[in-house]
Amino acid sequence: MVILLHIGLIIVLVLAAIPVAVLLVQTLAALKKTRVTPLPTEWRPSVAVVIPAHNEAKGIAATIASIREQLRDGDRILVVADNCTDETTALALAAGAPVLERINPEQRGKGYALDYGVQHLAHSPPEVVIMIDADCRLLEGAIDRLACLAITTQRPVQALDLMQAKKNSGLKMRIAEFAWIVKNHVRPLGFLRLGLPCQLMGTGMAFPWKLISQADLANGNLAEDMQLGIEMARKNAAPIFCPDACVISYFPVGEEAARMQRTRWEHGHMSMILHHGLPLLIQGLRRDDRMLIALALDMCVPPVALLTLLACALFSVAIAGYLMFAWIAPLLLAAFSLSGLILAVLLAWRRFGRHVVSLHDLFSTVTYVFWKLPLYLKFFVSRQVEWVRAKRDAD
């Protein structure tokens, strides 16, 4: 019995070390500096920007304004007002954007709204479709870079999607911003340096028309962006990261809004790991497709807080095994995982996160990690399966 426990613990520790190793490799690769891609100055393909919006009256006008500044002759913008009960439609029209209203309380979620918008564009399709969330702001040159890269590679292109904490936010929000940087900047940048794909992130996504017109968008999946990227990769069109194009949004203010948003994101991600991680990896190995293998490995890296909880828990178990049975191999494996995770986080902070949190704050993340423990436990008890919009600070 003791031998079986020993072997079982070693297997668990080896499996747990895989996401840590992926994170460390991505972080190390991301440290390499590269030049910014010059902005296209003459030709670029025609673009249609689709904005799915559900009760986004507060910020829709500013989002439209930031997009219109970057449009050229022949480009279009389309707001899909999905099951809205506020003034989103009126304010979008006043800001100069055509609006397509969709009312279907039984089919809720961004995937349905995007599908509705793409079907409308099929009457006069653009060369590239770019999807921007209604609470985002585009930095200069984002549309040009996304459109040109999408049309030249004939692959989906993902912009750098940053979410920032409001000024004077507390430690939890600043730690959340740093965790977002690790997930949406450091990790995809590392894979880009290695010639590997990235996950789609839900906003700042560009698609050649041929790809998006054939995509299955109409679903209520909490991780519809990640699912879409996987389906594209299976068709030999794995998404590519474009760090020179950037979209920015802000974390909602208030504990309840933040909790709702994190629950939607992280339960969706964890569901994808459970249901699609291993099948995608097996498919990639059978096809000898390094793009699918890379996406599977990347997808199986859980949120940093959850990975930290797992690494600490397994290290504690390994210490107990050493004290009780003198098991050295599990202790070494657990120490490798925990030290590798700490190294990856420190390297990411030093290069990409020092403007967000101090080193002292970084070592205070233990409270943040345990603050999120109920969210992870809820996944196994009553996981969120339906899309629910997080309330904004002025809702």
C-alpha positions in Angstrom: 0.0 0.0 0.0 2.8 2.4 0.9 4.6 1.7 -2.4 1.4 2.4 -4.4 0.9 5.7 -2.5 4.6 6.6 -3.3 4.1 5.8 -7.0 0.8 7.6 -7.1 2.3 10.8 -5.5 5.1 10.8 -8.0 2.7 10.5 -10.9 0.6 13.4 -9.6 3.7 15.5 -9.0 5.0 14.9 -12.5 1.7 15.9 -14.0 1.6 19.0 -11.8 5.1 19.9 -13.0 4.0 20.2 -16.6 2.1 23.4 -16.4 4.8 24.9 -14.2 7.4 24.0 -16.9 5.3 25.5 -19.6 4.9 28.7 -17.7 8.6 28.9 -17.0 9.5 28.3 -20.7 7.1 30.9 -21.8 8.4 33.5 -19.3 12.0 32.8 -20.3 11.3 33.1 -24.0 9.3 36.4 -23.4 12.4 38.1 -21.9 14.0 38.5 -25.4 13.6 42.0 -26.8 12.4 42.5 -30.3 11.6 45.5 -32.5 8.2 47.0 -32.9 6.6 46.2 -36.2 6.3 49.4 -38.3 2.8 50.6 -39.0 1.4 50.0 -42.5 1.4 53.4 -44.3 -0.2 52.7 -47.6 -2.3 49.6 -48.3 -4.2 47.4 -45.9 -7.3 45.2 -46.3 -10.9 46.4 -45.8 -12.1 46.0 -42.2 -15.4 45.5 -40.4 -15.2 46.0 -36.6 -17.9 44.1 -34.8 -18.7 45.2 -31.2 -20.9 42.8 -29.2 -22.7 44.9 -26.5 -25.0 43.9 -23.7 -26.1 46.9 -21.6 -22.9 48.9 -22.3 -24.5 52.3 -22.3 -21.8 53.7 -20.0 -18.8 53.1 -22.2 -20.0 52.3 -25.7 -19.5 55.9 -27.1 -15.9 56.1 -26.0 -15.2 52.6 -27.5 -16.7 53.6 -30.8 -14.7 56.9 -30.9 -11.4 55.0 -30.3 -12.3 52.7 -33.2 -13.5 55.3 -35.7 -10.2 57.2 -35.3 -8.4 54.2 -36.9 -10.9 53.4 -39.7 -10.1 54.1 -43.4 -12.3 54.6 -46.4 -14.3 51.4 -47.1 -14.1 50.2 -43.4 -17.2 49.6 -41.4 -18.2 49.4 -37.7 -21.2 47.4 -36.5 -22.6 47.3 -32.9 -24.6 44.2 -32.0 -26.9 45.3 -29.2 -27.6 41.9 -27.7 -30.6 41.7 -25.3 -30.1 45.2 -24.2 -32.4 46.9 -21.7 -30.6 50.2 -21.4 -29.6 53.0 -23.8 -26.8 51.1 -25.6 -28.5 51.3 -29.0 -29.4 55.0 -28.8 -25.9 56.0 -27.6 -24.2 53.9 -30.2 -26.2 55.5 -33.0 -25.5 58.9 -31.6 -21.8 58.1 -31.7 -22.0 57.3 -35.4 -22.1 53.5 -35.4 -24.8 51.4 -37.1 -26.6 49.1 -34.7 -27.9 45.6 -35.2 -30.4 44.7 -32.4 -30.8 41.1 -31.3 -33.4 39.9 -28.8 -33.3 36.3 -27.7 -33.4 35.8 -24.0 -33.0 32.0 -24.4 -29.7 32.3 -26.2 -27.5 34.6 -24.2 -23.7 35.1 -24.5 -21.2 36.9 -26.6 -20.9 34.0 -29.1 -24.5 34.4 -30.2 -24.0 38.2 -30.7 -20.9 37.7 -32.8 -22.6 35.1 -34.9 -25.5 37.5 -35.5 -23.0 40.3 -36.6 -21.0 38.0 -38.9 -24.2 36.8 -40.6 -25.2 40.4 -41.3 -21.8 41.2 -42.8 -22.1 38.2 -45.2 -24.3 40.4 -47.5 -21.2 42.5 -48.3 -18.2 40.8 -46.6 -15.0 42.7 -45.7 -11.6 41.2 -46.1 -11.0 41.2 -42.3 -13.3 41.1 -39.3 -12.1 42.5 -36.1 -13.9 41.9 -32.8 -13.7 44.4 -30.0 -15.6 44.3 -26.7 -17.8 47.3 -25.9 -15.7 48.3 -22.8 -12.3 48.4 -24.6 -10.1 51.2 -25.9 -7.8 50.6 -28.9 -4.3 52.1 -28.8 -3.0 53.8 -31.9 -2.3 51.6 -34.9 -4.1 48.5 -33.5 -6.5 48.1 -36.4 -3.9 48.5 -39.1 -1.5 46.0 -37.5 -4.2 43.4 -36.9 -5.7 43.7 -40.3 -2.4 43.4 -42.2 -1.2 40.5 -40.2 -4.4 38.6 -40.5 -4.6 39.0 -44.3 -0.9 38.1 -44.9 -0.9 35.1 -42.6 -4.4 33.9 -43.3 -4.7 33.1 -39.6 -6.6 34.6 -36.7 -4.6 37.4 -35.0 -4.9 38.3 -31.3 -3.9 41.7 -30.0 -2.4 42.3 -26.6 -5.4 42.5 -24.3 -4.7 44.3 -21.1 -7.0 44.9 -18.2 -6.0 47.6 -15.8 -7.1 48.4 -12.2 -8.5 51.9 -11.5 -6.3 54.4 -9.9 -5.9 54.0 -6.1 -7.2 50.4 -6.3 -6.4 48.1 -3.5 -3.8 45.3 -3.4 -6.2 42.7 -4.7 -7.0 44.6 -7.9 -3.3 45.4 -8.5 -2.4 41.7 -8.0 -5.2 40.8 -10.4 -3.8 43.2 -13.0 -0.3 41.6 -12.7 -1.8 38.1 -13.0 -3.6 39.4 -16.2 -0.3 40.6 -17.6 1.3 37.1 -17.0 -1.6 35.4 -18.7 -2.3 37.8 -21.6 1.2 39.3 -22.3 4.0 37.2 -20.9 2.8 33.8 -21.9 1.6 34.5 -25.4 4.7 36.6 -26.1 6.9 33.7 -25.0 5.1 31.3 -27.4 5.4 34.0 -30.2 9.1 34.1 -29.7 9.2 30.3 -30.1 7.1 30.4 -33.2 4.0 28.9 -31.5 0.4 30.1 -31.4 -1.6 31.8 -28.7 -5.1 31.5 -27.2 -7.8 33.9 -28.4 -8.8 36.3 -25.6 -12.2 37.5 -26.6 -11.4 41.0 -27.7 -8.8 42.5 -30.1 -9.3 39.5 -32.4 -8.9 39.7 -36.2 -10.0 37.1 -38.7 -9.7 36.8 -42.5 -13.3 36.7 -43.8 -12.9 33.2 -45.2 -12.1 31.8 -41.7 -14.6 33.7 -39.6 -17.5 33.2 -42.1 -17.1 29.4 -41.6 -16.7 29.4 -37.9 -19.2 28.1 -35.4 -19.8 31.1 -33.2 -23.3 30.7 -31.9 -22.8 29.2 -28.5 -23.0 30.2 -24.8 -19.6 28.8 -23.8 -18.0 30.8 -21.0 -14.7 30.4 -22.8 -16.0 30.9 -26.3 -12.8 32.7 -27.3 -10.6 29.8 -26.3 -12.9 27.3 -28.0 -12.9 29.3 -31.2 -9.1 29.4 -31.2 -8.9 25.7 -30.8 -11.3 25.1 -33.7 -9.3 27.4 -35.9 -6.1 25.5 -35.0 -7.7 22.2 -35.9 -8.3 23.7 -39.4 -4.5 24.5 -39.6 -5.1 28.2 -38.8 -3.8 28.6 -35.2 -4.0 32.1 -33.8 -1.0 34.3 -33.8 -0.1 36.9 -31.2 0.4 40.6 -32.2 1.9 42.4 -29.1 2.3 45.6 -31.1 -1.6 46.0 -31.3 -3.1 46.7 -27.9 -6.6 47.0 -26.5 -7.2 48.1 -22.9 -10.1 47.8 -20.5 -10.6 48.2 -16.8 -11.5 45.8 -14.0 -15.0 46.5 -12.6 -15.2 48.4 -9.3 -16.6 46.5 -6.4 -16.2 43.1 -4.8 -19.3 41.6 -6.2 -18.7 42.7 -9.8 -15.1 41.5 -9.6 -16.2 38.2 -8.2 -18.7 37.6 -11.0 -16.2 38.5 -13.7 -13.5 36.2 -12.3 -15.9 33.4 -11.8 -17.0 33.5 -15.4 -13.4 33.7 -16.7 -11.9 31.1 -14.5 -14.7 28.6 -14.4 -14.7 28.7 -18.2 -11.0 28.1 -18.4 -11.1 25.3 -15.9 -13.9 23.6 -17.8 -11.9 23.9 -21.0 -8.9 22.2 -19.2 -11.1 19.3 -18.0 -13.0 18.7 -21.2 -10.6 19.6 -24.0 -7.0 19.6 -22.6 -6.2 15.9 -22.9 -8.2 15.3 -26.2 -6.5 18.2 -27.8 -3.0 17.0 -26.7 -3.7 13.5 -28.0 -5.0 14.9 -31.3 -1.9 17.0 -31.7 0.4 14.1 -31.0 -1.5 11.8 -33.5 -1.3 14.5 -36.2 2.3 15.5 -35.2 1.0 19.0 -35.1 3.1 21.2 -32.8 0.5 24.0 -33.0 -2.2 21.8 -31.4 0.3 20.4 -28.9 1.4 23.9 -27.9 -2.2 25.1 -27.5 -3.1 22.1 -25.4 -0.1 22.6 -23.1 -0.8 26.4 -22.9 -4.5 25.7 -22.1 -3.6 23.3 -19.3 -1.8 26.0 -17.4 -4.4 27.1 -14.8 -4.7 30.6 -13.4 -1.5 31.6 -11.5 -3.4 31.7 -8.1 -4.7 28.2 -8.6 -1.4 26.9 -9.8 0.2 28.4 -6.7 -2.4 26.7 -4.4 -1.7 23.4 -6.1 2.1 23.7 -5.9 2.0 24.7 -2.2 -0.4 21.9 -1.4 1.7 19.3 -3.1 4.8 20.6 -1.5 3.2 20.2 1.9 2.1 16.6 1.0 5.7 15.8 -0.2 7.1 17.1 3.1 4.8 14.9 5.0 5.8 11.9 2.9 9.4 12.6 3.6 8.9 13.0 7.3 6.8 9.8 7.5 8.4 7.5 5.0 11.7 9.3 3.9 10.4 9.7 0.4 13.0 11.9 -1.3 11.8 11.7 -5.0 8.4 13.3 -4.3 10.0 16.0 -2.2 12.5 16.9 -5.0 9.7 17.0 -7.6 7.5 19.2 -5.4 10.5 21.5 -4.7 11.2 21.8 -8.4 7.6 22.7 -9.2 7.4 25.3 -6.5 10.8 26.9 -7.2 10.1 26.9 -10.9 6.8 28.7 -10.3 8.4 31.3 -8.0 11.2 31.9 -10.6 8.7 32.3 -13.4 6.6 34.8 -11.4 9.7 36.8 -10.3 11.0 37.0 -13.9 7.7 38.1 -15.2 7.4 40.7 -12.5 10.9 42.1 -13.0 10.4 42.6 -16.7 6.6 43.3 -17.1 5.0 44.0 -13.8 7.1 46.4 -11.7 4.9 49.3 -12.6 1.9 47.5 -11.2 3.0 46.0 -7.9 6.1 46.3 -5.8 8.2 43.4 -4.7 6.8 43.6 -1.2 3.2 43.5 -2.7 4.2 40.6 -4.8 5.1 38.6 -1.7 1.8 39.5 -0.2 0.0 37.5 -2.8 -0.6 34.7 -0.4 -3.7 36.5 0.9 -4.9 37.0 -2.7 -4.4 33.3 -3.5 -6.4 32.2 -0.5 -9.1 34.9 -1.2 -9.7 33.1 -4.5 -10.0 29.6 -2.9 -13.8 29.7 -2.6 -14.0 30.5 -6.3 -12.1 27.3 -7.1 -14.1 25.2 -4.7 -17.3 26.5 -6.2 -16.2 25.1 -9.5 -16.6 21.6 -8.1 -19.8 22.3 -6.2 -21.9 24.7 -8.3 -19.8 25.8 -11.3 -21.0 28.7 -13.4 -22.2 27.4 -16.8 -24.1 30.4 -18.1 -22.8 33.7 -19.3 -23.5 36.6 -16.8 -22.3 40.1 -17.4 -20.3 41.6 -14.6 -21.8 44.9 -13.4 -19.7 48.0 -14.1 -19.0 50.6 -11.5 -21.8 52.9 -12.7 -24.4 50.2 -13.4 
